[in-house]
């Protein structure tokens, strides 16, 4: 998609051009309706050919803008300002044909000024002030006056009219002029007020969205800083634990030789369990050392989603072989979908499965739901335990929590951070039927990226 190709600043400028296209459509509609009402409703004799020609020229400009938005060529601020200037010239020509500065909708020159002030830097706004002011000034002496709207009695012979009748007809004529001007000013106020309010609402929405993104960025930066700190401590701990863990492994091996299985079967089995746990610790430390500093693409491999789920569950089974697992996979999934099987994501899912298994009674087990499409893998892990504390749900994963178990309470924090880092989503909730639910959404590898990797691989 285009948003994956262009930088954010370029996307913002292109959005401004899109808004300009929409506003020009509104202007075309308003001008067309106004000209139609003036000619056919009010019976004002206007230069129709020139007016429709100007409307046609604006339509051609808008057609060019529509075609421009469909291209991937870079949009510049100067291009947007140039299009607004062409709008000003088109409006000036329309007003020149309809009375110039005496036209009650002369206020329309405020609209391109508002649009410029919102979309472009301050220098462009001041240039637009100069342009619109100059055009307004020129339209004061140079214009095609609006035709007089005379009462029908004026077409009678002047010899049949008394001075009182002539004065009365002039009063009727002035009143019609006044009513028309008042209507034009009323319409101008309503239209401009609605447009300004619309812009203010949209601008306020944009500012709120920007503040929300900044807040999320600050939160992400703080979270990443804590993760870096934990990573530094983990690397130091891995270095410090290497030597004593090796010593324990040697002693366990010597004890296993001193306590043969045929003489001390119980002690020997316990030593085998100790050696297995030591091997797990050594493997975890080696993985930590090998994966430190690797990029996401380097620490994982591209896998089919179904194969990745099987791999995750098989790894989890080596630790929790006695826990019952009910697997639910949607039958209508995209079998061609692929994911980057990053090691940290795998550990995060296994951590959630371990937490669910520890919270659930052994005879009930846990549920694992999987569903995916072309863009996202959605997982739902449900346990049948006592559920999560209500206060915990609000800040779950945002910071390390004190654990009642022997762990340090940072596993969930690291899981949350890891999933957020790749653009995923994780949510915690309690179910009315009992137990807790964790929903995870992971982005999948785009098909165009897969095709490129195949082409260049």
C-alpha positions in Angstrom: 0.0 0.0 0.0 1.0 3.6 -0.4 1.3 4.2 3.3 4.1 1.6 3.4 6.0 3.4 0.7 5.8 7.1 1.6 7.1 8.7 4.8 4.7 10.0 7.4 5.3 13.7 6.4 4.5 12.9 2.8 1.4 11.0 3.8 0.2 14.1 5.7 0.8 16.4 2.6 -1.1 14.0 0.4 -4.0 14.0 2.9 -4.1 17.8 2.7 -4.4 17.5 -1.1 -7.2 15.0 -0.6 -9.0 17.5 1.7 -8.5 20.2 -0.9 -10.1 18.0 -3.5 -13.1 17.4 -1.3 -13.5 21.1 -0.5 -13.3 22.0 -4.2 -16.2 19.6 -4.8 -18.2 21.3 -2.2 -17.4 24.7 -3.7 -18.4 23.4 -7.2 -21.7 22.2 -5.8 -22.4 25.5 -4.0 -21.5 27.7 -7.0 -23.6 25.6 -9.4 -26.6 25.7 -7.2 -26.2 29.5 -6.6 -25.9 30.2 -10.3 -28.9 28.0 -11.1 -31.1 29.7 -8.4 -30.0 33.2 -9.4 -30.8 32.6 -13.1 -33.9 30.4 -12.9 -35.2 31.3 -9.4 -34.5 35.0 -9.0 -34.6 35.8 -12.7 -31.3 37.7 -12.7 -29.8 38.2 -16.1 -26.2 36.9 -15.7 -23.6 36.0 -18.4 -24.4 32.3 -18.3 -21.9 31.2 -20.9 -18.9 32.8 -19.1 -20.2 31.5 -15.7 -20.6 27.9 -16.9 -17.2 28.1 -18.6 -15.6 29.1 -15.3 -17.4 26.2 -13.5 -16.1 23.8 -16.2 -12.6 25.1 -15.7 -12.8 24.4 -12.0 -14.1 20.9 -12.7 -11.1 20.3 -15.0 -8.8 21.3 -12.2 -10.6 19.0 -9.8 -10.4 16.1 -12.3 -6.6 16.7 -12.5 -6.4 16.6 -8.6 -8.3 13.3 -8.6 -5.9 11.8 -11.1 -3.0 13.3 -9.2 -4.1 11.5 -6.0 -4.1 8.2 -7.7 -0.4 8.4 -8.5 2.5 7.7 -6.2 4.5 10.8 -7.2 5.5 13.1 -4.3 3.1 15.9 -3.4 4.7 19.1 -2.3 3.5 22.1 -0.3 4.2 24.4 -3.3 1.9 22.2 -5.4 -1.0 22.6 -2.9 -0.4 26.3 -2.6 -0.5 26.6 -6.5 -3.8 24.8 -6.6 -5.3 27.1 -4.0 -4.1 30.1 -6.0 -5.9 28.7 -9.1 -9.0 28.4 -6.9 -8.7 32.0 -6.0 -8.4 33.1 -9.6 -11.4 31.0 -10.5 -13.4 32.6 -7.7 -12.2 36.1 -8.8 -13.4 35.5 -12.3 -16.8 34.3 -11.1 -17.2 37.4 -8.9 -16.0 39.6 -11.7 -18.9 38.4 -13.7 -21.4 38.9 -10.9 -20.8 42.4 -9.5 -17.3 42.1 -8.0 -17.0 43.6 -4.6 -20.7 44.5 -4.5 -21.6 40.8 -4.6 -22.8 39.7 -1.2 -20.8 36.5 -1.3 -17.4 38.4 -1.6 -16.6 36.8 1.8 -15.8 33.6 -0.2 -12.1 34.8 -0.4 -11.8 33.9 3.3 -12.1 30.2 2.5 -8.8 29.8 0.6 -7.1 31.8 3.3 -8.5 29.5 6.0 -7.5 26.4 4.1 -4.0 27.8 3.5 -3.5 28.7 7.2 -4.6 25.2 8.3 -2.7 23.1 5.7 0.5 25.0 5.0 3.2 26.8 6.9 2.8 30.5 8.0 4.7 31.9 5.1 2.1 30.5 2.6 -0.7 32.0 4.7 0.7 35.5 4.5 1.2 35.2 0.8 -2.4 34.1 0.5 -3.4 37.2 2.5 -1.6 39.4 0.0 -3.1 37.6 -3.0 -6.7 37.7 -1.8 -6.5 41.3 -0.6 -5.1 42.4 -4.0 -7.9 40.5 -5.9 -10.5 41.9 -3.6 -9.2 45.4 -4.2 -9.1 45.0 -8.0 -12.7 43.7 -8.0 -13.9 47.0 -6.4 -13.5 49.1 -9.6 -13.3 46.4 -12.2 -16.4 44.1 -12.5 -19.5 43.4 -14.5 -22.3 45.1 -12.5 -25.2 43.0 -11.4 -28.2 43.8 -13.7 -30.9 46.0 -12.2 -33.9 44.1 -10.8 -36.7 46.5 -11.8 -40.4 46.2 -11.0 -42.6 45.3 -13.9 -44.3 48.7 -13.8 -41.1 50.3 -15.0 -41.8 49.0 -18.5 -44.9 51.1 -18.7 -44.7 54.5 -20.5 -43.2 57.1 -18.1 -45.9 59.7 -19.1 -48.5 57.6 -17.3 -46.7 57.7 -14.0 -47.2 60.3 -11.3 -44.2 61.4 -9.1 -45.7 59.4 -6.2 -45.8 56.2 -8.3 -42.2 56.7 -9.4 -41.1 57.1 -5.8 -43.0 54.0 -4.8 -41.4 52.0 -7.6 -38.0 53.1 -6.5 -38.7 52.0 -3.0 -39.8 48.6 -4.2 -36.7 48.4 -6.3 -34.4 49.3 -3.4 -36.2 46.9 -1.1 -35.6 44.0 -3.6 -31.9 44.9 -3.8 -31.7 45.1 0.0 -33.5 41.7 0.4 -31.2 40.1 -2.1 -28.1 41.5 -0.4 -29.4 40.4 3.0 -30.0 36.9 1.7 -26.5 36.7 0.3 -25.0 37.8 3.5 -27.1 35.3 5.5 -26.1 32.5 3.2 -22.5 33.6 3.4 -22.6 33.5 7.2 -24.3 30.1 7.4 -22.0 28.5 4.9 -18.8 30.0 6.3 -19.8 29.3 9.9 -20.5 25.6 9.0 -17.2 25.3 7.1 -15.1 26.9 9.9 -16.8 24.7 12.5 -16.1 21.7 10.3 -12.4 22.6 10.0 -12.1 23.4 13.7 -13.6 20.0 14.6 -11.4 18.1 12.2 -8.3 20.1 13.3 -9.1 19.3 17.0 -9.5 15.7 16.1 -6.2 15.7 14.3 -4.5 17.3 17.3 -6.0 14.8 19.7 -4.9 11.9 17.6 -1.4 13.5 17.4 -1.3 13.9 21.2 -2.5 10.3 21.7 0.2 9.0 19.3 2.8 11.1 21.2 1.6 9.7 24.5 1.8 6.2 23.2 5.3 6.9 21.8 6.4 8.2 25.3 4.9 5.1 27.0 6.6 2.9 24.5 9.9 4.7 24.9 9.7 4.3 28.7 8.7 0.6 28.4 11.6 0.0 26.0 14.0 1.7 28.4 12.9 -0.6 31.2 13.3 -3.6 28.8 16.8 -2.5 27.9 17.6 -2.2 31.6 16.2 -5.7 32.2 18.1 -7.0 29.2 21.4 -5.5 30.6 20.7 -7.1 34.0 19.8 -10.4 32.3 23.0 -10.4 30.3 25.0 -9.7 33.5 23.2 -12.4 35.3 23.7 -14.9 32.5 27.5 -14.1 32.6 27.6 -14.5 36.4 25.5 -17.7 36.4 27.6 -19.5 33.8 30.4 -20.6 36.1 28.3 -21.8 39.1 25.9 -23.5 36.8 28.8 -25.4 35.2 30.1 -26.4 38.6 26.6 -27.7 39.6 26.5 -29.7 36.4 29.8 -31.3 37.1 28.9 -32.2 40.7 25.5 -33.6 39.6 27.3 -35.8 37.0 29.8 -37.0 39.6 27.0 -37.8 42.1 25.1 -39.7 39.4 28.2 -41.9 38.9 28.6 -42.4 42.7 25.0 -43.3 43.1 24.3 -45.9 40.4 20.7 -46.6 39.4 20.6 -50.2 40.5 21.7 -49.4 44.1 19.9 -46.0 44.6 17.0 -45.9 42.1 15.1 -43.0 43.9 18.2 -40.8 44.3 19.3 -41.6 40.7 16.0 -40.5 39.3 16.1 -37.3 41.3 19.6 -36.6 40.0 18.4 -37.1 36.4 15.7 -34.5 37.0 18.3 -32.1 38.4 20.5 -32.7 35.4 17.6 -32.1 33.0 16.8 -28.8 34.8 20.5 -27.8 34.7 20.5 -28.5 30.9 17.4 -26.3 30.5 19.1 -23.5 32.4 22.3 -23.8 30.3 20.2 -23.9 27.1 18.3 -20.7 28.2 21.6 -18.9 28.9 23.1 -19.9 25.6 20.0 -18.7 23.8 20.1 -15.4 25.7 23.8 -14.9 24.7 23.3 -16.0 21.1 20.3 -13.8 20.5 21.4 -10.7 22.3 21.5 -7.7 19.9 20.0 -9.6 16.9 17.4 -7.9 14.7 14.0 -9.4 14.4 14.5 -10.7 10.8 17.7 -12.4 11.9 16.3 -14.0 15.1 13.5 -15.8 13.4 12.5 -17.6 10.2 9.5 -17.4 7.9 7.1 -20.2 8.7 3.5 -21.2 7.7 1.2 -20.1 10.5 -0.1 -23.7 11.1 3.5 -25.0 11.4 4.4 -22.1 13.8 1.5 -23.0 16.1 2.5 -26.6 16.1 6.1 -25.6 16.9 5.0 -23.4 19.8 2.7 -26.0 21.3 5.3 -28.7 21.0 7.9 -26.5 22.8 5.3 -25.8 25.5 4.5 -29.5 25.9 8.1 -30.2 26.8 7.6 -28.1 30.0 3.9 -28.8 30.7 3.4 -32.4 29.5 0.7 -33.2 32.1 -1.5 -30.2 31.4 -4.6 -30.8 29.3 -4.9 -28.6 26.3 -8.1 -28.1 24.2 -7.1 -26.8 20.8 -9.6 -24.9 18.6 -8.6 -23.7 15.1 -11.0 -22.0 12.8 -11.6 -24.1 9.7 -11.8 -21.0 7.4 -8.2 -19.8 7.7 -5.7 -18.7 5.1 -3.4 -21.7 4.7 -0.9 -19.7 2.7 -0.4 -17.1 5.5 3.1 -16.9 6.9 4.7 -15.4 10.0 8.2 -14.5 11.1 8.8 -17.1 13.9 10.8 -14.8 16.1 12.2 -16.5 19.2 11.0 -13.7 21.6 7.4 -14.0 20.3 7.5 -17.8 20.8 8.7 -17.3 24.4 5.9 -14.8 25.0 3.2 -17.2 23.9 4.7 -20.0 26.0 4.8 -17.7 29.0 1.1 -17.0 28.7 0.4 -20.7 28.3 2.5 -21.5 31.4 0.6 -18.8 33.5 -2.7 -20.3 32.3 -1.7 -23.8 33.2 -0.5 -22.8 36.7 -3.8 -21.0 37.4 -6.0 -23.9 36.2 -6.8 -27.1 38.2 -5.0 -30.1 36.7 -8.3 -31.9 35.8 -9.7 -28.9 33.8 -6.9 -27.9 31.5 -6.8 -24.8 29.3 -8.2 -23.8 26.0 -6.1 -22.5 23.0 -8.1 -20.8 20.2 -6.4 -19.8 16.9 -7.8 -17.9 13.9 -5.9 -16.0 11.2 -6.4 -14.3 7.8 -4.0 -12.7 5.4 -2.9 -9.9 7.8 -3.2 -11.1 11.4 -3.0 -14.2 13.7 -5.5 -14.0 16.5 -4.9 -16.2 19.6 -7.1 -16.7 22.6 -5.8 -18.5 25.7 -8.3 -19.3 28.4 -7.9 -20.8 31.8 -10.4 -22.0 34.4 -8.7 -20.6 37.5 -9.9 -17.9 39.9 -9.4 -15.1 37.3 -7.3 -11.9 37.4 -7.7 -9.2 40.1 -9.8 -6.3 38.7 -7.0 -3.8 39.6 -4.5 -5.9 37.8 -6.3 -5.9 34.4 -6.0 -2.1 34.1 -2.2 -2.1 34.1 -1.4 -5.7 33.2 1.8 -5.8 31.2 2.6 -2.1 31.5 5.0 -2.6 34.3 6.5 -5.5 36.3 4.2 -6.7 39.0 5.0 -8.4 42.3 4.4 -12.1 42.0 3.2 -14.4 44.8 5.2 -17.2 43.2 9.0 -17.6 43.2 9.3 -15.6 39.9 10.2 -12.0 39.9 7.0 -10.9 38.1 8.7 -9.5 34.9 7.6 -12.3 32.5 4.2 -10.7 31.7 5.8 -7.3 31.3 8.3 -8.7 28.8 5.6 -10.5 27.0 3.4 -7.4 26.7 6.4 -5.3 25.5 7.5 -7.9 23.0 4.1 -8.2 21.4 3.7 -4.4 21.3 7.1 -4.0 19.7 6.2 -5.9 16.6 2.8 -4.0 16.2 0.7 -6.7 17.9 -2.0 -6.5 20.5 -2.6 -8.2 23.8 -5.7 -7.9 26.1 -6.6 -9.4 29.4 -10.1 -10.1 30.7 -12.1 -12.2 33.1 -14.9 -14.3 31.8 -18.4 -14.5 33.4 -18.3 -18.3 33.3 -15.0 -18.2 35.3 -11.4 -18.0 34.6 -9.3 -15.5 32.7 -8.8 -14.9 29.0 -5.8 -13.5 27.1 -6.3 -12.4 23.5 -3.2 -11.9 21.3 -3.1 -10.5 17.8 0.1 -10.8 15.8 0.8 -9.2 12.4 1.6 -11.7 9.6 4.0 -11.4 6.8 2.5 -9.4 3.9 2.2 -11.5 0.7 4.1 -9.0 -1.4 7.0 -9.3 1.1 6.9 -13.1 0.7 7.0 -12.7 -3.1 9.9 -10.4 -2.9 11.8 -12.7 -0.6 11.2 -15.6 -3.0 12.2 -13.5 -6.0 15.4 -12.2 -4.4 16.2 -15.3 -2.4 
